[in-house]
Amino acid sequence: MSETAERLRAEIAELLFVAPDELGLDDDLVDAGLDSIRVMTLIERWHRAGIRLGFPDLVAKPTIAAWADLLSRPADGRPA
């Protein structure tokens, strides 16, 4: 698991009040309890850190693996 995926899993687990190891990389985060308010919380945190992802980017494929891929991309959005 990449460092990005590990950090992301820990961040999401904190929002869901679960242990990180309860979340698989390909688990559907909506099914795991991540609602739109929590997604927006993540987006706001990331915007403050200079990461520009939007709600549609995340809900298209709500998994840690997909989001870690998005977070790992350069600013132009192309795969690294």
N, C-alpha and C positions, 0 to 999 in steps of 0.2 A: 504494500500500500504506500502510495506517495505521501510525502510530508504534507502536501496540500490537503489530500483526502483525510489524513489523520486529524489535522487541525479543524477541518470542516466538520468532521464527524463529532469531535468534542464540542464544537460550538453549537451544533444542532442538538446534540444530546442534552446540553445544558438548558436549552430552550424548552425541551420536551420533558425535563426532569427524569431522564433515564440514564443508565450507564452507557458510555460510548460503545461498548461491545455488544449492546443490544441492537445496534443499527448496522445492517449489512450495507456494503457498497452499492448494491443494486436494489435495495429495498425501496419501495415507493414511499417517499417521505410524507405524502398526504395521508396514505393509509396508516402511517406510524403516528399521525396526530399533528403534523405540521400544517397549521392553518394559514390563511392569507395574512393575518396580522403578524404572525411570526416570520413569514417570508419577508414582509415589508420591514420588519425589525432588522433582519439580516442585510437587506438591500441598503438600508440607511447606514448601518455600521460600515458596510463596504464602500459606500459613497464617501463617507468621511475619510476612509483610508485611500481614496482615489481610484477605487475599482468601480467601473461603470457597467453594471448589469441591471437589467430591468425585470420586472415581474414576468413578462412573456418569455424571456430567456429561461427563467427558472421553472416555470410551470409546464413548459413544453416537455421536459423529461425530469421529473422531480426525484432524482437519485443522487446520492453522494458522489458516485462515479462521474455522472454527467456534469454535475456542478463543479467538481474538482477540475475536470477538463476545461470548462469555461473559465475558471479562475486562473488556470495555468497558461492561458493564451495571452499573447502580447496584446497591447492596446488596440491593434488594428483588427483583432478578433479572429485572425487566421490561426490554425493549429500550429503549435510550436514545432 
